[in-house]
């Protein structure tokens, strides 16, 4: 798998903290239905481990495999796991990617957050098939839907602004459709001094393949349900595949 994140990995936790604050409760609700005694929980694209922590808290007895192909992101992930006695005992960090990672014999649940759009349709079909073959009875696959069902343009937009020490960090995102089912995102991190003068900029880009809940159901040949609320709260949408 292409390493999409090492260029801007130093900034990733600024985004991940906000992301998990919104999506974490929905994932926790999904995982409440999982019997962790039936197999391993697999997280594909674990990043720096923010979602890994959510999984571990939701399933306190689960064994977890956290796969992350980016060496830079994986360094932060491994450090987060190593300094937490509970995570250190239960989480195995691997360098596997969605396309080729080794899977445990039995999978109680798979979590695919922020990943599925990096795969084209054929790659997603293969992934769902591989996971389904290993799912234990009652197992499920939780997929972040990301709200990118169709390609759409977006002018450069300020998506996050955070201050750390005497510097301010701005995250700008732009998007351009490049095919009927694919968008090219360009992200730019701007590091600014207290007076607003630039310190440096870090930019990268990646293509994101569009998908939605209906497409996932067709690709996987599995039943799917959409999670949009936890109690009375609207949450980021998650698709849950079940055999």
C-alpha positions as CSV (number, residue, x, y, z in Angstrom):
1,X,0.0,0.0,0.0
2,X,1.2,3.5,-0.8
3,X,2.4,5.5,2.3
4,X,0.0,8.4,2.2
5,X,0.8,9.9,5.6
6,X,4.5,10.0,6.4
7,X,4.9,13.5,4.8
8,X,2.5,15.1,7.3
9,X,2.5,12.5,10.0
10,X,3.9,14.9,12.6
11,X,0.5,16.8,12.5
12,X,-1.8,13.8,12.3
13,X,-2.7,13.6,16.0
14,X,-4.1,17.1,15.8
15,X,-6.7,15.8,13.4
16,X,-7.1,12.4,15.0
17,X,-8.0,13.9,18.4
18,X,-10.9,15.8,16.9
19,X,-11.9,12.8,14.7
20,X,-12.0,10.4,17.6
21,X,-14.0,12.8,19.8
22,X,-16.8,12.7,17.2
23,X,-16.6,9.1,15.9
24,X,-15.5,7.3,19.0
25,X,-18.9,7.0,20.6
26,X,-20.4,5.5,17.5
27,X,-17.6,2.9,17.2
28,X,-18.0,2.1,20.9
29,X,-21.7,1.5,20.3
30,X,-21.0,-0.8,17.4
31,X,-18.5,-2.8,19.3
32,X,-20.9,-3.4,22.2
33,X,-22.4,-6.2,20.1
34,X,-19.0,-8.0,19.7
35,X,-18.0,-11.1,21.7
36,X,-14.3,-10.7,21.9
37,X,-13.8,-14.2,23.1
38,X,-14.5,-15.5,19.6
39,X,-11.4,-14.1,18.0
40,X,-9.0,-11.2,17.5
41,X,-10.1,-7.6,16.8
42,X,-8.3,-6.3,13.7
43,X,-7.8,-2.6,13.1
44,X,-6.8,-1.8,9.5
45,X,-5.0,1.5,9.2
46,X,-4.5,2.2,12.9
47,X,-2.6,5.5,12.3
48,X,-1.2,6.8,15.6
49,X,-3.5,4.7,17.8
50,X,-6.3,7.0,18.8
51,X,-9.0,4.6,17.4
52,X,-7.0,1.7,18.9
53,X,-7.6,3.2,22.3
54,X,-11.3,3.4,21.6
55,X,-11.4,-0.3,20.6
56,X,-9.5,-1.3,23.7
57,X,-11.8,0.6,26.0
58,X,-14.9,-0.7,24.3
59,X,-13.6,-4.3,24.5
60,X,-11.5,-4.6,27.6
61,X,-10.8,-8.3,27.2
62,X,-10.0,-8.2,23.5
63,X,-6.8,-9.2,21.8
64,X,-6.2,-6.5,19.1
65,X,-4.0,-6.5,16.0
66,X,-3.3,-2.8,14.9
67,X,-2.0,-2.7,11.3
68,X,-0.4,0.5,10.0
69,X,1.8,0.6,6.8
70,X,3.3,4.0,7.4
71,X,6.5,3.7,9.3
72,X,6.3,7.2,10.7
73,X,2.7,6.8,11.9
74,X,3.6,3.3,13.2
75,X,6.3,4.8,15.3
76,X,3.8,7.0,17.1
77,X,1.4,4.1,17.4
78,X,4.0,1.8,18.9
79,X,5.0,4.5,21.4
80,X,1.4,5.0,22.5
81,X,1.0,1.2,22.9
82,X,4.3,0.8,24.7
83,X,3.6,3.4,27.4
84,X,0.2,2.0,28.4
85,X,0.4,-1.3,30.4
86,X,-3.1,-2.4,29.2
87,X,-2.5,-1.7,25.5
88,X,1.0,-3.2,25.8
89,X,-0.5,-6.5,27.0
90,X,-3.2,-6.8,24.4
91,X,-2.2,-4.9,21.2
92,X,0.1,-6.3,18.5
93,X,1.4,-3.7,16.1
94,X,2.1,-4.8,12.5
95,X,3.2,-3.1,9.3
96,X,0.5,-4.7,7.2
97,X,-1.7,-2.9,4.7
98,X,-5.3,-3.5,3.7
99,X,-4.2,-5.3,0.6
100,X,-1.7,-7.8,2.0
101,X,-1.8,-7.9,5.8
102,X,-1.7,-11.3,7.5
103,X,-5.0,-12.0,9.2
104,X,-5.6,-14.0,12.4
105,X,-7.3,-17.3,12.1
106,X,-10.5,-16.0,13.7
107,X,-11.7,-12.4,13.7
108,X,-14.2,-11.2,16.2
109,X,-14.4,-7.7,14.5
110,X,-12.6,-5.6,12.0
111,X,-12.4,-1.9,12.1
112,X,-11.7,0.0,8.9
113,X,-11.6,3.7,9.7
114,X,-10.3,6.3,7.3
115,X,-9.0,3.6,4.9
116,X,-11.6,2.3,2.5
117,X,-11.4,5.2,0.0
118,X,-7.6,4.5,-0.4
119,X,-8.7,1.2,-2.1
120,X,-10.2,0.9,-5.5
121,X,-13.3,-1.3,-6.0
122,X,-11.4,-4.5,-6.8
123,X,-9.2,-4.0,-3.7
124,X,-12.2,-3.5,-1.5
125,X,-13.9,-6.6,-2.8
126,X,-10.8,-8.7,-2.0
127,X,-10.6,-7.1,1.5
128,X,-14.2,-7.8,2.4
129,X,-13.9,-11.4,1.1
130,X,-10.7,-12.0,3.1
131,X,-12.2,-10.6,6.3
132,X,-15.5,-12.5,5.8
133,X,-13.7,-15.8,5.5
134,X,-12.2,-15.3,8.9
135,X,-15.1,-13.7,10.8
136,X,-16.2,-15.7,13.8
137,X,-20.0,-16.3,14.3
138,X,-21.5,-12.9,15.3
139,X,-18.5,-11.0,13.9
140,X,-18.7,-7.7,12.1
141,X,-16.8,-5.2,10.0
142,X,-17.1,-1.6,11.0
143,X,-16.4,0.9,8.2
144,X,-16.2,4.6,8.4
145,X,-18.4,6.0,5.6
146,X,-16.6,9.4,5.4
147,X,-19.4,11.2,3.5
148,X,-17.6,10.8,0.1
149,X,-20.2,8.9,-1.9
150,X,-19.5,11.0,-5.0
151,X,-16.5,13.1,-6.1
152,X,-16.9,16.7,-5.4
153,X,-14.7,19.8,-5.8
154,X,-13.7,21.9,-2.8
155,X,-11.6,25.1,-2.8
156,X,-8.8,25.4,-0.3
157,X,-10.6,25.4,3.0
158,X,-9.3,25.9,6.5
159,X,-10.3,22.8,8.4
160,X,-8.4,23.0,11.6
161,X,-6.5,25.7,13.6
162,X,-4.5,24.7,16.8
163,X,-2.0,26.5,18.9
164,X,0.9,24.6,20.4
165,X,3.5,26.6,22.4
166,X,4.2,29.8,20.5
167,X,3.2,28.4,17.1
168,X,-0.2,28.0,15.4
169,X,-0.9,25.1,13.1
170,X,-3.4,25.4,10.2
171,X,-4.7,22.5,8.2
172,X,-6.0,23.4,4.7
173,X,-7.8,21.0,2.4
174,X,-8.7,21.2,-1.3
175,X,-10.4,18.6,-3.5
176,X,-10.7,18.1,-7.2
177,X,-12.6,15.2,-9.0
178,X,-10.2,13.3,-11.3
179,X,-12.6,10.5,-12.4
180,X,-16.2,9.4,-12.0
181,X,-15.5,7.7,-8.8
182,X,-12.3,9.4,-7.6
183,X,-11.3,12.7,-5.9
184,X,-7.8,14.1,-5.5
185,X,-7.4,15.7,-2.1
186,X,-4.5,18.2,-1.5
187,X,-3.7,19.0,2.1
188,X,-1.4,21.8,3.4
189,X,-0.2,22.3,6.9
190,X,0.9,25.9,7.7
191,X,3.0,26.5,10.8
192,X,2.9,30.1,11.8
193,X,4.7,32.3,14.3
194,X,2.8,34.3,17.0
195,X,2.8,37.3,14.6
196,X,1.3,35.2,11.8
197,X,4.5,35.0,9.8
198,X,5.1,31.5,8.2
199,X,7.6,29.1,9.7
200,X,7.1,26.4,7.1
201,X,4.5,24.6,5.0
202,X,4.0,20.8,4.4
203,X,1.8,19.7,1.5
204,X,0.8,16.4,0.1
205,X,-2.0,14.8,-1.9
206,X,-3.8,11.5,-2.4
207,X,-6.6,10.0,-4.4
208,X,-9.8,8.9,-2.7
209,X,-12.2,6.4,-4.3
210,X,-15.9,7.2,-3.7
211,X,-18.1,4.6,-1.9
212,X,-21.3,4.5,0.0
213,X,-23.3,2.1,2.0
214,X,-25.1,0.6,-1.0
215,X,-21.8,0.1,-2.8
216,X,-20.3,-1.6,0.2
217,X,-23.2,-4.0,0.5
218,X,-22.9,-4.9,-3.2
219,X,-19.1,-5.4,-3.0
220,X,-19.2,-7.5,0.1
221,X,-22.3,-9.5,-0.6
222,X,-23.1,-9.0,3.1
223,X,-25.9,-7.4,5.0
224,X,-25.1,-3.8,6.1
225,X,-26.6,-1.4,8.6
226,X,-25.9,2.3,9.0
227,X,-25.1,3.8,12.4
228,X,-26.1,7.5,12.5
229,X,-27.1,8.0,16.2
230,X,-26.0,7.0,19.6
231,X,-28.9,7.6,21.9
232,X,-30.2,11.1,20.9
233,X,-26.9,12.2,19.5
234,X,-26.1,12.4,15.7
235,X,-22.7,10.8,15.1
236,X,-20.4,10.4,12.0
237,X,-21.8,7.6,9.9
238,X,-20.5,4.0,10.2
239,X,-21.5,1.1,8.0
240,X,-21.6,-2.3,9.8
241,X,-21.1,-5.4,7.6
242,X,-22.4,-8.7,8.9
243,X,-22.4,-12.1,7.1
